[in-house]
Amino acid sequence: MKTRFYRAVGVFLLLFPFLPGQHLSSFHLSAQTYETQYRRPVSRVMEDVARRFNVRFKFDANVDTAGVTLTYADFRIRPYSLEQTLDNICKHFDWNWWKQSGNLYKIKRYEYARRHEDEGRQLLRYLSSLYSNEQQWEQRRALLRQDVRRLLAIDAFLDSCVPSPRPLLSAVRRHDGYTTQNICLELTPGQHVFGTIYSPDTRRYRRDPRFRSGFPLIICPDGHWPSRYRADEQQRLATLARMGAICVDFDLYGYGQSAAEVGDHHTPRAHVFQAACGLRLLDYMLSARNDIDTTRVAACGGSGGGTHTVLLSLLDSRITASAPVVHVASHFDGGCPCESGMPVQLAGGGTCEAELAAVIAPRPLLLVSDGGDWTSTTPQLEYPFLQRIYGFYGAGERVRNVHLPDEGHDFGPNKRQAVYQFFIDIFQLDPSQLDESRVTILPEEQLRSKGM
C-alpha cells in the first residue's frame, strides 16, 4: 500500500513541478499518461503558465484554443524561462508570442515577416561574419543585388511595362516658394502610377550657386497612412521643395486613384508594381527635365514607404542617398505583401532590411527610428551593423541614426525635421526656407489626376 502511495506521489510531483502557490488547474490525473502523450487542453496550460509567471495572455482573433489539446503539455514548461515555455507551446501550433506592455503577452499566428529582437541580433551577427573588409562586402552586395532582382522578378515586370509612355500632366500650381503638378504615367496597359511633383520656385534660386547644376531629386514612395494626400506628406515634400529639391510621390498599389484600377492592395504583385513605379518615375524625371542634378538623387519614405526607399536604393545605382524612416529593422521585413510579398529577404541565402539598406554604402544613409515600433532596436542593433560596413570605406560619418525614443510609428514633426537636416547637409538645401507654416495643404481632389 505504501509503495503504491509513494509511486502515486512521485507521478504527481513529476506532473506538477511547481513551487507552492503555483498550482496547475485541476484535471483527471488518469488522463496524464505516456499512452495519452500527457495531453492537456491548451487553454488550461496557458492559464497555468499565466499563474506561474504572473503574466496575462491576449489571443489574436485567428488563434482559436477551443477544443485544442497539447501533447506532452507540462514537459514543455521551463520553470526558469517564460519565453522558452512559450516557444515550446506556440511552435507546436504555428503560433508566436509577442510581449506587449507590462505583463501582457499577445499570442498570434506565425508571421514570416516578423521575428523576435534576439533573432535579429543573431542574424546580424551571422551576416557580419560573412565579410570583414570592403572587397568581401562588395562581393556580398553584388550577390544581394542579383538575387533581389531575381526574387522580385523586376526585370520581367519592367519588360511588360508600356515603353516610353506619354505622361498626363496637370497645370502647374504656384504656392509660396514652390509649385505642384500632378503626373499620371501608364505603367502596364491600363494601369497607371499617379503622383504629384513638388518643385522649387526657380525664380528664387536662379542665381544660387548651390543649384547651378540643377536641383536635387527625391523620389518619395508612400506608406500606409492612409494615402499620399495627407497633410504631413504635403508638408514634407513642399518644405523640401521650398528649400531647393524636386520631390515626387505616388499612390500605393490599390490606394488613392490606383484603387479604381487594381482593387486589392494585399497581393504580392503590389511589391513589384510599387518598385516599378519608383523606377519609372525616376526614368521619366531624369529624361524629361533638364533642371535636375543627376549627382544628387535620393529616395525617402516612411514605414512601407521606407521599405520601398531601401528597395529603390538597392535596385538603381542612380540613387545617391537614402532616407528610410521608421522602417529598417533586422527582425521585421514589413508585414504587408507590398513589402514582403515577393521573397527578397531570401536573397543571398537569407538577409534582412538592415543589410539591404547597407547596399547603398558608402553613399549617405539616414535611419530615423523611434521607441514605439520595431525600430526601437536601431541604436543598439541595426545602426552599429551599418556603421561597420560604412567603416570598410572609411565613411562612418555618412550613415546617421536619429532616434526618438519617446515617439511612435508616424512621420511626425521631429521625424520630418531629421529628414530636412539630412538633405540640408548632403544636398546643400537652403535652411532659410524651412518653414512648414508656409505650405498650402491641398484637398485630395486637387492632387488627383483628371481625365483618368
JOLINVEN-V705000 format. One record per helix or strand. SS is the DSSP state (H for helix, E for strand). FROM is the first residue (numbers start at 1). TO is the last residue. If there is no record, write none. Layout:
# JOLINVEN-V705000
ss->{SS;SS}
from->{FROM;FROM}
to->{TO;TO}
This chain:
# JOLINVEN-V705000
ss->{H;H;E;H;E;E;H;H;E;E;E;H;H;H;E;E;E;E;H;H;E;H;E;H;H;E;H;E;E;H;H;H;E;H;H;H;E;H;H;H;H}
from->{2;29;40;42;56;69;74;82;95;104;114;117;134;154;168;173;178;191;202;209;215;231;245;256;269;292;304;321;332;337;344;353;364;374;382;396;399;413;431;436;444}
to->{15;31;41;53;59;70;76;93;99;109;114;128;152;160;169;174;188;200;205;211;221;242;250;262;288;302;315;325;332;340;349;358;370;377;391;398;404;427;433;438;447}
